[in-house]
Amino acid sequence: MKTLPSQVAVPAPVADLVATLEHAGHEAWCVGGALRDAVLGLPHADFDIATSATPEQVRRLFRHTIPVGEQHGTVGVLDATRVLHEVTTFRRDVRTDGRHAEVAYGVSLEEDLARRDFTINALAYHPLRHEWRDPFRGAEDLADGRVRAVGDAATRFREDYLRVLRAIRFAARFGFAIVPETWVAMMDAAPGLRQLSVERVRDEWFKGLRTAQTVSRLVDLWRAAGAGAQVLPELLSGKFLESALSQEPRDPVLLTTMLTGDPAAVLRRLRASNAEIARAAAIAAGPEAPATGDVADVRRWLARVNGAADDLLRRHELRTGISAPWAATVAGIRERGEPLGRDQLALRGGDLLELGLRGPEVGQMIDRLLERVLEDPALNTRDTLLALVREAR
C-alpha cells in the first residue's frame, strides 16, 4: 500500500485560506491534481480548496472574490499577491446530461470526493493538521500506476463524457494503465463525446499533446478508446521520432499538423484561434522542402512558405531526428538579410506605372523581378531593377 507523505508543501496563502474558513466554523481541505502530483513527486502548485462553506459564505469571508463558476459552487479568491485560488463548496450531483451538472450543497467531504472522476484525483489533505482523506484508495492506484474511476465507472462517464479524454490524458502523462472495468466503460461512453463542446475537446487534445510521456501512446489510446472516431476522425498514427519531442514546451498546433489529415479544417472545427488555423494551413501547404539545397532554391522556398519556414524545419527534425540539410543555408540567408518578398524589392509599383505599365502588367513584372532577385540578391537595387524592366519591354 502506498504511504502518503506526512506533509505536503502547501503555499502559505492556501494554508491561510483554509485557516480563515475553519476559524469561521467551516470545514476546508486541499484537493485536486496538485495533491496527486505531490504524491508522485512531480511539480505541483495549483491547490484547490473544498469547503463546507457555501459560495455566499465564502464571498462574505474574503474581500476579493471572483465568480469563476458559482453555478457549480466555485468562487475564486484572490490572495494578497493577487493570485487566484478556487474555493468550491462540498457538493453532489443532482442530475447531469454528460456535459453539465446540477449540484446540491450540504454534503460531507467524503460525498464530495465520491463525485470525482478517478481515484487518483479523489484525495484530500489538510494543510494545518497534515491529515489525509483517501476513501477510494487513490494512493494505492498511484503506487501501482492505475487509472480507475471512482465507484461505478459507467456512471462517472455518463456524468461527464469529458472524463473519457481525461482518463486517456492521465494514462499517457503518467504512463499508467487504465483498469479493465474503467476501460470498458470508456469505450461504451465514447459516443457521448459528440455531446461535448468542441472547445472542451480541443483543450483536452492540446493538454494531452503537451503532457504525454509519449505522443504515440496518447494517439493510440484516443484511437483504441473510440475517441478519435467520435471527435477527431482525421487522427492518424503520425510519423515522427519521440526522442525529437524532448524539447519543451511541446507545440500542439505543430503536432496536430503531423497527426491529422487537413489540420486547418480540424482546428477550425475545434474552434482554435484564427492565428492557429492560419498557421496550420501554411504548414500543410508547404512545400516541405526546397527543390534542391542550392541557395537560390532555398531562397525560393523561403519566399513561398513565408512564415511557415521554422515550423517546416521543426517538422523535418521531428520526422528524422536531425536538422534539415538546408537549415544552415536558411540561417545564412536570414543573417545576410536577403530579400524574399515583393515588399523587400527596391522598386515599387509606382515606379512601374511611371514606366507605362498598367493593370496586370504591374503585378506580373514585380513577380518576374522577384524571381531574378531570388536568384541573385545583388540585383536588388532600384537602378538595376529599372534597367531590367526596360530590357524586358
TORTORPA-301126 format. One record per residue (C-alpha): x, y, z. Coordinates in steps of 0.001 Angstrom, whole numbers, plus 500000, padded with zeros to 6 digits. Layout:
XYZ;...
This chain:
500000500000500000;501241503465499085;502240505558502062;501077509123501671;503660511753502587;503413513011506145;503359516586504876;502851518393501591;504426521759500856;501302523904500540;501808527601499712;501231529881502703;498324531775501036;496481528479500517;497004527465504150;495793530921505189;492596530466503168;491962527145504882;492627528709508286;490210531568507597;487459529172506581;487997526948509615;488143529860512067;484724530857510729;483403527402511598;483654525753508180;485475522591507173;488150523084504498;490623520793502716;493119520967499870;492034518839496908;492783518403493237;495582517480490915;498262519253492929;497906516589495632;498165513798493091;501302515338491609;502790515887495077;502377512194495907;504042511311492595;506932513652493374;506084515960490485;505987519764490499;502722520996491974;501324524454492510;497608524970491922;495974523750495124;492188523915495071;490173524116498271;486993522198499046;484868523507501898;481583523116503693;481038526875503306;478535527915500653;479600530301497882;477769533139499638;479621532418502892;482942532320501029;482233535709499450;481443537191502851;484690535881504368;487092537207501725;487439540741500442;488499539972496884;486490537269495129;485645536463491518;482639534386490372;484548531771488361;481853529096488496;479330529822491192;476625527765489487;478852524790490312;479811526076493748;483187527617492913;484370531064493979;487745532494493011;489554534099495943;492436536481495343;495188536387497938;497358539339498959;499611538790495934;496568538766493591;496942535052492861;493585533360492277;492599530260494278;489464528239493576;487313527528496623;484494525061495961;481641524018498236;481266520311499039;478675519108496549;476943516195494955;475389515877491521;471610516086491450;471381515466487710;473744515556484739;473443515364480967;477003514339480174;478080517951479723;476707519935482653;475795519031486203;473222520448488598;474714520260492075;473466520367495661;475392521506498735;475226520374502341;477198517156501876;480331515776503534;483886515751502261;483580512024501558;480453512601499465;482238515376497611;485199513117496844;482780510406495682;481651512574492747;485177512993491398;486362511256488279;489269508979489251;490631507637492497;493981509345491931;492126512681491936;489925511870494943;492455512741497637;492129515449500272;494804516918502530;494510519264505497;497454521703505399;497132522696509058;496651519281510673;498556517353507985;495766514815507685;494790512847504586;491461511547503338;491650508778500735;488311506932500807;488774505292497380;492384504072497795;493789506530495318;497203506207496936;497274502527496023;496416503282492416;499127505941492305;501633503425493646;500557500734491180;500238503056488191;496499502696487560;493716504944486342;490500503794487992;487121505520488048;485638506382491419;482799503978492163;480817502802489150;482814503703486050;479829503848483682;478091506316485973;481176508525486200;481435508792482415;477723509412481936;478048512327484373;480644513982482172;481851512425478931;484973514576479002;486261512113481601;486940509681478757;489544512086477387;490855512886480864;491449509192481572;493447508961478346;495441512065479242;496342510820482714;497317507375481411;499553508929478752;501012511558481071;501941509232483917;502482506033481950;499614504428483886;497399501538482849;493645502040482685;491992499242484680;489748496931482609;486383497959484057;487208501622483526;488475500944480007;485318499071479000;483143501863480384;485207504421478450;484671502632475155;480946502331475874;480798506040476690;482825507213473675;479760508103471531;478807510604474237;481896512648473376;479925514121470492;477774515930473061;480750517914474353;481582521416473208;484378521438470670;486318523822472907;486476521233475703;487631518580473244;490294520917471840;491588521800475285;491927518124476244;493647517315472945;496133520143473428;496744519245477093;497333515636476128;499868516573473459;501720518833475878;501927516377478769;502028512819477387;505172510819478109;504944509630474514;502627511198471975;502324507873470172;500687506313473237;498313509243473566;497262508774469940;496948505006470342;494665505478473352;492494508026471562;492078505597468695;491609502452470764;489047504016473103;486972505257470180;487584508906471000;489297509549467676;486422508088465672;483902510219467558;485522513658467764;488796513505465815;488188511194462829;491118512733460948;493523511340463558;496425509436462016;499088507278463588;501641510014462900;505248509725461761;507840511337463985;510580510423466415;509578510523470064;513160511370471007;512878514575468977;509941515674471149;512130516123474211;512282519864473641;509766521686475802;507234523066475675;505611520890473047;503700522626470299;500161521215469944;499431523056466698;502553521718465002;501862518209466303;498281518410465075;499599519074461565;501579515832461838;498819513749463364;495744514680461348;494685514994457761;493711518579456819;494832520082460143;493448523534459340;489963522034458969;490444520115462221;491446523236464147;488653525240462549;486117522659463691;487647522678467191;487398526475467211;491076527152467614;492210530749467192;492391532274463722;496161532508464105;496427528792464928;494235527841461977;496210530033459567;499456528625460879;498290525038460378;497126525851456852;500506527359455980;502367524333457348;500159521930455428;500518523947452211;504317523597452311;506225522600450324;508059520518452911;511496521247451443;513222523291448741;513674521701445325;517420521402445955;519916522552448536;521145525300446200;520968528695447895;518683530117445187;516243527241445611;516310527734449371;515502531426448835;512594530434446575;511373528004449231;511553530673451943;509662533109449707;506932530549449083;506426529206452620;506935532615454224;506192532411457974;505879528617457971;509603528063457395;510528527491461043;507603525110461531;508614523121458451;512213522950459652;510988521667463002;508746519089461294;511763517737459419;513615517421462718;510689515639464351;510434513165461496;514122512450461020;515790513297464315;518247515644462605;518217519239461442;517122519846457871;520108519810455474;519093523275454246;518740524778457745;522221526303457697;521501527871454314;518312529383455716;520272530832458625;522790532386456237;520088533945454065;518475535468457115;521749536689458554;522556538455455297;519065539963455182;518491538840451609;515157539903450079;512477537218449901;509247539057449142;507664541716446986;507762544220449834;511562543891450021;512196544799446401;513987548108445800;511317549009443224;507662549822443850;504521549602441784;504510553364441348;507883553154439606;506413550715437115;503407552940436491;505799555780435633;507373553489433070;503994552987431431;502991549592432799;499306549199433552;496918546763435191;498048543124435407;501364544047433826;502462545633437086;501978542533439204;503459540278436560;506564542417436285;507030542535440054;506867538732440169;509479538494437403;511750540909439238;511357538988442491;512343535775440728;515508537447439402;516336538789442877;515779535379444478;518317534040442002;520768536876442678;520090539271445605;522770541647444305;520291542724441608;518054544331444241;518899547976443605;516496550489442122;518671551298439153;519335547654438329;515664546711438590;514638549668436424;517145548529433839;515720545012433923;512209546407433381;513333548464430389;515167545449428995;512094543255429356;509934545787427494;
